């Protein structure tokens, strides 16, 4: 994946837990929300990433989502060429 600033990221892990994602966001990692059904990517960094993380955090699951009508997120760690982290969440409902 390439960020809006042109940074390249590759996936490091496909499942991440909230407790592991918290320090990433607190440390300044960008947050990308991928809406699976709409094939839409939303990129957030800085304070926008922190605020959006507060919105979606409780819906993050590291297990196979049990779909109940609400949006459920699975997340993965992506790492840039410059060793910077990015958190990508895939939303399903």
PyMOL commands that set and color helices and strands:
alter all, ss='L'
color gray80, all
select helices_A, chain A and resi 18-26+47-59
alter helices_A, ss='H'
color red, helices_A
select strands_A, chain A and resi 9-11+30-35+40-44+72-80+85-92
alter strands_A, ss='S'
color yellow, strands_A
deselect
rebuild
show_as cartoon
